[in-house]
Amino acid sequence: MSPEEVTTSPQKPDRGKSASGMGIFGILGEIVGVLLALFIGFMFLLGDSRADAVAWILFGIGALMTIDLIRRIVKAVRV
């Protein structure tokens, strides 16, 4: 790896402008993850079994993923 691949010089303005390491795919993947967590949580909540704790845990995971998703989107917009 050469030194100019490591540096973030002003001559290369497009370097490091990703919302995350995965870029837009991370944002799209996180949207899918949030929707999946909410869907599975609702299925546990509406089901006949008494697994409401699993549903609430999935809703918490979905909330944390939503916060991270908003952070990624704000970071992508600012760049």
C-alpha angles and dihedrals in degrees: 000000000000123000093248091059091057100044125084098217123179089239089072104054095170092060115112098004096131123120087228139339089286097041118200091352090064090054093048092045091051091050089054090047093052092049091048093050091049093046094049090044091054091047090055091044095050096040125100094246121093095239096125091135090064090052093051091047089052090049089052091050089048090051092051091048090049091054090050090046091054089049091053093047092049090048091050093049094049093054 
